[in-house]
Amino acid sequence: MIKVSLISLGCAKNLVDSEIMVGHLHQAGMAVIPEADKADVVIVNTCSFIDSSKEESLSHILEVHQSRGMTKRRKEQKLIVAGCMAQRFSKDLSTSLHDEVDAFIGLDQLTKVAPIIEEIYAKERGKQDAPVNFIVGKSTYIPDFNTPRFRLTPKHFAYIKIAEGCNHPCTFCIIPQIRGRHRSRTVESVVAEARQLVKEGVKELNLISQDTTFFGMDTWEQRPNPRTPVDSSRGTALTTLLRELNAIEGDFWIRLLYTHPAHWSDELIKTIAECPKVARYIDIPLQHISDAMLERMQRETSGDYIRDLIKRIRAGIPGIAVRTTFIVGFPGETDADVAELCQFIEETKFERLGVFRYSQEEGTRGAKMPDQIPAKVKEARWHKLMALQQKIAAEVSKSHVGQTLKVLVEEPGVARGEADAPDIDGRVYVPRELPVSEFVEVKITGYQDYDLLALPKGQKPAEFKVAKQAQ
């Protein structure tokens, strides 16, 4: 039996790709093991979103290769590079990693990983031969409900990829060139997958894609103006999907990630407000507030539109936690642009906020723009925004003290509320004896910047203090 070890890097969308590969490996009768040193084949599922992710991917590839010379078994080990970096740079990598890698597979070869491994063994390439490149053309694949998949997340939450690819023209982003045009799954397919996951005991369904708000709109005959109300009667829409997911029996959250501000509508706001299983949390990357920057980034929105949208979302969905991200240091960004962004953040007081330093990505229009910002300036602006948000986050956390919240226990002593997505947001520290993978009602007793402290009803603070020290 062939033993395969898989290293998954990057975002949740990449993790779903890894789960699909593992599912197909199991289906083919191959064993998937965590220890790379005991595997016959190691697959590195790479990320290529920004320079740091590429460096991390290359580091893992070289580390696996260098370890192959340690034992006789590892000398015979095969190394496969998959994912976004392979899709983006397969031709260049075939040359630069000539001696290190046995094969490159892209996003459309996820379901073919098992026969590709068998083909590699059948050919047993010599050192003088180039690695096999199985990537052909742009990506068009999209998973379906029947796609074999083995979840790599804890049993209580899962990611559901509802669409693949992206149609947006953002000048800083390489994703459309890697993952292709936007293509949505059917509502029936997503609902079937969600129903099965809930049946298996999943308590949180995280809906992901490059742009979840564009879900179904690629099936419409004519794309409407993004600022007009979305009429689900035109065809498949995110509102239709959310209502059908909300109708599934069971106690679980539906979390909406990666929404684009251009496709929000009053109908979507109303739908979230009327669906109690949809978490009072939205992820809406805004990237900037300055009109000059939004135009250079080609974000298809304006500062006034964004301000109005956030007001409508908060007014229409009481208790909503808004998470966003911004980019500092984009070409041409001025001190005035940063000052406007700081003022916007201070006035809006986002419950969750992240900041990226602009990365000059090869192949994007932003990389060719004049007035590139020096690294030291980017770093200073990043620290300025993060310091501002840290104060706001403490204020937001303090406002929860005394409230009763429903939390999902992640591990002994650690939980998450509706306002916290997996891996990226804060934590709620709870007594260690609370049941993992279950919902619990707790009362917030304190906070530490981004994190909260909580007790279940009836438990004394002294008991929690002992439990907290035991972690």
C-alpha positions in Angstrom: 0.0 0.0 0.0 1.3 3.4 -1.0 1.7 5.8 2.0 1.1 9.5 1.3 1.7 12.5 3.6 0.2 15.8 2.6 1.3 19.3 3.8 -1.5 21.9 3.3 -0.5 25.6 3.2 -2.5 28.8 2.8 -6.1 29.6 3.2 -9.3 27.6 3.9 -10.0 27.3 0.2 -6.7 25.6 -0.2 -7.6 23.3 2.8 -10.7 22.2 1.0 -8.5 21.3 -2.0 -6.3 19.2 0.3 -9.4 17.5 1.7 -10.5 16.6 -1.8 -7.1 15.1 -2.6 -7.1 13.1 0.7 -10.6 11.8 -0.1 -9.5 10.6 -3.5 -6.3 9.0 -2.1 -8.5 7.0 0.4 -10.8 6.0 -2.4 -7.9 4.6 -4.4 -6.8 2.5 -1.4 -3.8 4.6 -0.5 -2.9 5.4 3.1 -2.7 9.0 4.2 -0.4 9.5 7.2 0.8 12.6 9.1 4.5 11.6 9.2 6.4 12.8 6.1 9.4 10.7 7.1 7.4 7.5 6.9 5.6 8.3 3.6 6.3 7.0 0.1 4.9 10.2 -1.4 4.8 13.7 0.1 2.5 16.3 -1.4 3.0 20.0 -0.7 -0.2 21.9 -1.4 1.2 25.4 -2.0 -0.1 28.9 -1.6 0.9 31.8 -3.9 -1.2 34.7 -2.8 1.7 37.0 -1.7 5.5 36.8 -1.5 5.5 35.5 2.0 3.2 32.6 1.1 5.5 31.7 -1.8 8.5 31.8 0.4 6.8 29.5 2.9 5.8 27.1 0.1 9.3 26.9 -1.3 10.7 26.4 2.2 8.5 23.4 2.8 9.4 21.9 -0.6 13.1 22.3 0.0 12.8 20.9 3.5 11.1 17.8 2.3 13.6 17.3 -0.4 16.6 17.8 1.9 15.2 15.2 4.3 14.9 12.6 1.6 18.6 11.8 1.8 18.5 10.8 5.4 17.4 7.2 5.0 17.2 4.7 2.2 13.4 4.8 2.3 13.4 8.6 2.0 15.8 8.5 -0.9 13.1 6.7 -2.9 10.4 9.0 -1.7 8.4 11.0 -4.3 7.7 14.7 -3.9 4.7 16.3 -5.6 4.0 20.0 -5.6 0.3 21.0 -5.9 -1.9 24.0 -5.5 -1.8 27.7 -6.4 2.0 28.1 -6.7 2.2 25.0 -9.0 -0.7 26.4 -11.1 0.9 29.8 -11.3 4.6 29.0 -11.8 4.7 25.4 -13.1 7.0 26.1 -16.1 9.4 28.2 -14.1 9.4 25.7 -11.2 10.0 22.8 -13.5 13.4 24.4 -14.3 14.3 25.8 -10.9 13.2 22.7 -8.9 14.5 20.2 -11.6 16.2 17.9 -9.1 13.9 18.3 -6.2 10.4 17.6 -7.5 8.9 14.6 -9.2 5.7 16.1 -10.4 3.6 19.3 -10.5 -0.2 19.1 -10.4 -2.6 22.1 -10.6 -6.1 22.9 -9.4 -7.8 20.7 -12.0 -5.8 17.6 -11.1 -7.0 17.4 -7.5 -9.3 14.4 -8.4 -6.6 12.7 -10.4 -4.0 12.7 -7.7 -4.1 8.9 -7.2 -3.6 7.9 -10.8 -0.9 10.6 -11.1 1.0 8.9 -8.3 0.7 5.6 -9.9 1.9 7.0 -13.2 5.0 8.5 -11.4 5.9 5.1 -10.0 5.3 3.4 -13.4 7.7 5.8 -15.1 10.3 6.0 -12.3 12.1 9.0 -13.8 15.8 9.3 -13.8 17.7 12.2 -12.2 18.4 13.7 -15.6 14.8 13.9 -16.6 12.6 16.9 -15.9 9.8 16.6 -13.4 6.4 15.7 -14.9 4.1 18.7 -15.3 0.5 17.6 -15.4 -0.9 21.1 -15.5 -2.7 22.1 -18.7 -4.4 25.5 -19.3 -6.4 27.6 -16.9 -8.4 26.1 -14.0 -12.0 25.2 -14.7 -12.7 22.6 -12.0 -15.2 23.0 -9.2 -16.1 20.4 -6.6 -19.5 18.9 -6.2 -21.4 17.2 -3.4 -20.4 13.7 -4.7 -16.7 14.7 -4.7 -14.8 12.3 -2.4 -13.5 14.4 0.5 -11.9 13.7 3.9 -12.3 16.6 6.3 -9.1 17.9 8.0 -10.9 20.3 10.3 -12.1 19.4 13.8 -15.4 17.5 13.9 -17.4 20.5 15.0 -16.8 22.8 12.0 -16.3 22.5 8.3 -15.6 24.7 5.2 -18.0 24.5 2.3 -16.6 25.9 -1.0 -19.7 27.2 -2.7 -17.9 28.6 -5.8 -14.4 28.8 -7.4 -12.5 31.5 -9.3 -13.1 35.3 -9.4 -14.2 37.8 -12.0 -13.0 41.0 -10.1 -10.3 43.2 -11.7 -8.5 44.1 -8.5 -5.1 45.4 -9.6 -3.3 44.0 -6.5 -4.5 40.4 -6.9 -3.3 37.4 -8.8 -6.1 35.0 -7.8 -8.2 35.3 -11.1 -5.1 34.3 -13.1 -4.6 31.3 -10.9 -8.1 30.0 -10.2 -9.9 31.2 -13.3 -13.3 32.8 -13.8 -16.0 32.6 -11.2 -18.1 29.5 -11.3 -20.8 28.6 -8.8 -22.0 25.3 -7.6 -25.7 24.6 -7.6 -27.8 25.4 -4.5 -28.9 21.7 -4.5 -25.3 20.6 -4.3 -24.3 22.9 -1.5 -27.4 22.1 0.5 -26.8 18.3 0.1 -23.3 18.7 1.4 -24.4 20.9 4.3 -27.2 18.5 5.3 -24.7 15.6 5.4 -22.2 17.6 7.5 -24.9 18.6 10.0 -25.9 14.9 10.2 -22.3 14.1 11.0 -22.4 16.5 14.0 -20.9 19.6 12.5 -22.0 22.7 14.4 -20.6 25.4 12.1 -20.7 25.6 8.3 -18.2 28.2 6.9 -19.2 29.2 3.4 -16.2 30.1 1.4 -15.1 31.1 -2.2 -13.2 34.0 -3.6 -16.4 36.1 -3.5 -19.3 34.4 -1.8 -21.7 37.3 -2.6 -21.2 36.6 -6.3 -22.6 33.1 -5.8 -25.1 32.2 -8.6 -24.7 35.5 -10.4 -22.5 33.8 -13.0 -25.6 31.8 -14.0 -27.7 34.9 -14.8 -28.2 35.8 -18.4 -27.2 39.4 -17.8 -25.3 40.7 -14.8 -27.2 43.5 -13.0 -25.6 46.6 -11.7 -24.0 45.4 -8.4 -25.7 48.3 -6.5 -29.2 47.3 -7.6 -31.2 45.0 -5.3 -30.5 41.3 -5.9 -33.7 39.6 -7.1 -33.4 35.9 -6.4 -36.2 35.2 -8.8 -33.7 35.9 -11.6 -31.9 32.7 -10.7 -29.6 31.2 -8.2 -28.4 33.8 -5.6 -26.7 33.7 -2.2 -30.0 34.7 -0.6 -31.7 31.6 -1.9 -28.8 29.4 -0.6 -28.9 31.0 2.9 -32.6 30.5 3.3 -32.4 26.8 2.2 -29.4 26.2 4.5 -31.3 27.9 7.4 -34.2 25.5 6.8 -32.0 22.4 7.6 -33.0 20.9 10.9 -30.4 21.1 13.7 -28.5 23.5 16.0 -25.6 25.0 14.0 -24.2 28.2 12.7 -23.8 29.3 9.1 -20.8 31.6 8.7 -20.4 33.9 5.7 -16.8 34.5 4.7 -15.1 36.5 1.9 -17.9 38.7 0.7 -17.2 41.5 -1.7 -18.8 44.9 -0.9 -19.9 45.5 -4.5 -22.4 42.7 -4.4 -24.2 43.4 -1.1 -27.9 44.2 -1.3 -30.8 45.1 0.9 -32.2 41.6 0.2 -29.1 40.0 1.4 -29.2 42.1 4.6 -32.8 41.2 5.1 -32.1 37.5 4.5 -29.3 37.3 7.1 -31.5 39.2 9.6 -34.4 36.7 9.0 -32.2 33.5 9.2 -31.4 32.8 12.9 -28.8 30.1 12.0 -26.7 32.6 10.0 -24.1 33.8 12.4 -24.2 37.5 13.3 -20.9 37.9 11.6 -19.8 38.9 8.2 -16.4 39.1 6.5 -16.2 41.9 4.0 -12.7 42.9 2.9 -12.9 46.6 2.0 -9.1 47.2 1.3 -9.3 51.0 1.6 -11.7 53.9 2.0 -9.9 56.6 0.0 -11.5 57.1 -3.4 -8.1 57.5 -5.0 -6.9 54.2 -3.7 -10.2 52.3 -4.4 -10.0 53.6 -8.0 -6.3 52.5 -8.4 -7.1 49.1 -6.8 -10.2 48.8 -9.1 -12.4 47.8 -6.3 -15.7 48.7 -8.0 -16.8 50.7 -5.0 -16.4 54.3 -3.6 -15.8 55.6 -0.1 -19.3 56.9 0.2 -20.8 53.6 -1.0 -18.8 51.7 1.6 -19.8 54.0 4.4 -23.4 53.7 3.5 -23.2 49.9 3.2 -21.7 49.4 6.6 -24.5 51.6 8.1 -27.2 49.6 6.3 -25.7 46.3 7.4 -25.5 47.4 11.0 -29.0 48.9 11.0 -30.5 45.9 9.2 -28.8 43.1 11.2 -28.8 44.0 15.0 -25.8 42.6 16.8 -23.8 42.0 13.7 -20.0 41.8 14.0 -18.2 43.2 11.0 -14.8 41.9 10.0 -12.8 43.6 7.4 -9.2 43.9 6.0 -7.3 46.8 4.6 -4.2 47.1 2.5 -1.5 49.8 3.3 1.3 50.8 1.0 -0.4 50.3 -2.3 1.3 52.3 -5.1 0.5 56.0 -4.9 -0.9 55.9 -1.4 -0.3 59.2 0.4 -0.3 60.3 4.0 -3.6 61.9 3.4 -5.1 58.6 2.2 -3.8 56.9 5.4 -5.2 59.6 7.5 -8.6 59.2 5.9 -8.4 55.4 6.5 -7.5 55.9 10.2 -10.4 58.3 10.7 -12.7 55.8 9.0 -11.5 53.0 11.3 -11.9 55.2 14.4 -15.4 56.3 13.4 -16.6 52.9 12.3 -15.1 50.8 15.1 -15.0 47.4 13.3 -15.4 44.5 15.6 -12.7 42.6 13.8 -10.0 44.1 11.5 -6.8 42.9 9.8 -4.2 44.9 7.9 -2.0 43.7 5.1 1.2 45.3 3.8 0.9 45.6 0.0 2.8 42.9 -1.8 4.1 43.7 -5.3 2.9 40.6 -7.1 4.4 39.6 -10.4 1.7 39.5 -13.1 -0.6 42.1 -11.5 -1.3 45.6 -12.8 -0.4 47.0 -9.4 3.1 45.7 -9.7 3.8 47.8 -12.8 2.3 51.0 -11.3 4.6 54.0 -10.6 5.0 55.4 -7.1 5.7 52.1 -5.3 5.9 52.6 -1.5 9.1 51.7 0.4 9.0 48.8 2.7 9.7 51.0 5.8 6.8 53.2 5.0 4.5 50.2 4.6 5.7 48.9 7.9 5.1 52.2 9.7 1.6 52.5 8.3 0.8 48.9 9.2 1.8 49.5 12.8 -0.2 52.7 13.0 -3.4 51.0 11.9 -2.9 48.0 14.1 -2.2 50.1 17.1 -5.4 52.0 16.4 -7.4 48.8 16.0 -6.0 47.3 19.2 -7.6 50.1 21.2 -10.9 49.6 19.4 -10.8 45.9 19.9 -10.3 46.4 23.7 -13.3 48.7 23.7 -15.4 46.1 21.8 -14.3 43.3 24.1 -15.1 45.4 27.2 -18.6 46.0 25.9 -19.3 42.3 26.1 -18.6 42.0 29.9 -21.7 41.0 31.7 -23.4 39.6 28.6 -24.5 36.1 28.0 -23.1 34.5 24.8 -23.6 31.2 23.0 -20.1 29.8 22.3 -18.7 26.8 20.5 -16.1 25.0 22.5 -13.0 24.4 20.3 -10.7 22.6 22.8 -10.4 22.3 26.6 -10.6 25.8 28.0 -11.0 27.6 24.6 -14.2 28.5 22.8 -15.5 30.9 20.0 -18.5 33.0 19.8 -20.5 34.0 16.7 -18.2 37.0 16.3 -15.1 34.8 15.9 -14.3 32.8 12.8 -11.9 29.8 13.0 -8.2 30.6 13.2 -8.5 34.3 12.4 -10.4 36.0 15.2 -10.3 36.1 19.0 -11.0 33.4 21.6 -13.3 33.0 24.6 -11.5 31.4 27.5 -13.8 29.1 29.4 -13.4 26.4 32.2 -11.6 23.3 30.8 -14.3 20.9 31.8 -16.8 22.3 29.3 -17.6 19.7 26.5 -15.5 20.1 23.3 -17.4 20.5 20.0 -20.6 21.6 21.8 -22.5 24.8 22.2 -22.6 26.3 25.7 -24.2 29.4 27.1 -21.6 31.5 29.1 -21.5 34.8 30.8 -18.6 37.1 29.9 -16.6 38.0 33.1 -13.6 39.8 31.6 -11.4 40.5 28.6 -7.8 40.6 27.3 -7.6 42.8 24.2 -9.0 40.6 21.5 -10.1 37.7 23.8 -12.9 37.2 26.3 -13.1 35.4 29.6 -16.3 33.6 30.5 -18.1 31.3 32.9 -21.1 29.0 32.4 -24.1 30.0 34.4 -23.8 29.1 38.1 -20.0 28.7 38.2 -18.1 30.9 40.7 -15.2 33.1 39.4 -12.7 31.3 41.8 -13.4 28.0 40.2 -12.7 29.5 36.7 -9.4 31.1 38.0 -8.1 27.7 39.0 -9.1 26.2 35.7 -7.5 29.0 33.8 -4.2 28.6 35.6 -4.2 24.9 34.8 -4.1 25.5 31.0 
